[in-house]
Amino acid sequence: MDKPKISIGTHPIEQGHYLIPTKEVLRLMESLIRIVNNRLPGMIVYGRPRIGKTSAVKFAIENLPTQIGAPLPILIANSNSYRVPSEEKFFLDLLNDFKFPFPARRKPAEMRRQIVNLMMEKAEKSKLRRIMLIMDEAHRLTEFHFNWLMDIYNELDREKISMSVLSVGQEELLARRTFFLEQKKSQIIGRFMTHEHHYYGIRTLDEMKLIMKCYDSPEISEYPENSGWSYTRYFFPEGFAKGSRLEKDASIIHQLFVDIRKEYGLASDFEIPMEYFAFTIENALKIFGAHGDQCDWICEEQWRQAIKLSGYIESEVYMALA
């Protein structure tokens, strides 16, 4: 099949609009399936910043109904930060994130009723009488926010509709749960925090290989659809035809990350956030591939450049200082 003609700047690699089912993404999916199948009310998902939690959630939204074999409605909302939180701001943000058509500024009780009605409608249409709410950046949620979520939970429960709340955020979520324990806020913990999932970055060579294999495989990273051209093949057609694959370069990249970390004196545990690893791959494809220098394949020095351009080192330095 001839190489597809794709305008520069429109490939998913250049736009950053694609999802890769990493080992951590699949592990998160297993936890979500347990939450749904056991009808558990909530779980916290925590990990360091930029590690790929939000992308994993997007993957879950797209694939969870297929995995459980039923059309589970899933709503996602961002936990916005305000100097002074209020019911009105919280409920209005939820309605906006849910793309509610008429989120007029009304009394908090009226907006909560709009949210409950929206959830009831979706839950009843699915015939499961269940709904999942994902709160992103959940480390920003205070006791007030969880109490307002509990009001929604209770209203749905009275209508015999189950809601599971997935709170996704940074490691401060654990500290927040400890604080609630000290304050004997068992009603919040029991509803939303009894289960936890620690989301990790890339820690091993095998994990890198698995991810890089996804870029090589047209079954996972094919563009355009039904073209048979994986991301790797499109950007390096000559090298791909000769048998080169990103997966085969995984050990080189792993060692480069190790060496560069030593070079900058980084002593933290080896854990590469997925975002910076994806930036590294994208840099290599964009700069040295078909829309860039048009190299046959990527040499070690070019991989080094791709890593340094990803912003990973700067991120690790600032994380160490934080």
Secondary structure, DSSP 8 states (H G I E B T S, - for coil): -------TT-SHHHHT------HHHHHHHHHHHHHHHTT--EEEEE--TTSSHHHHHHHHHHHHHHHHTS---EEEEE----SS--HHHHHHHHHHHTT-S------HHHHHHHHHHHHHHHHHHHTS-EEEEEEETGGG--HHHHHHHHHHHHHHHHTT-EEEEEEEE-THHHHHHHHHHHTT-HHHHHHHTSEEEE---B-SHHHHHHHHHHHH-TTTSBSSTTS--BHHHHH-HHHHHTT--TGGGHHHHHHHHHHHHHHTT--S---B-HHHHHHHHHHHHHHHSTTTT--SS--HHHHHHHHHHTTHHHHHHHHHH-
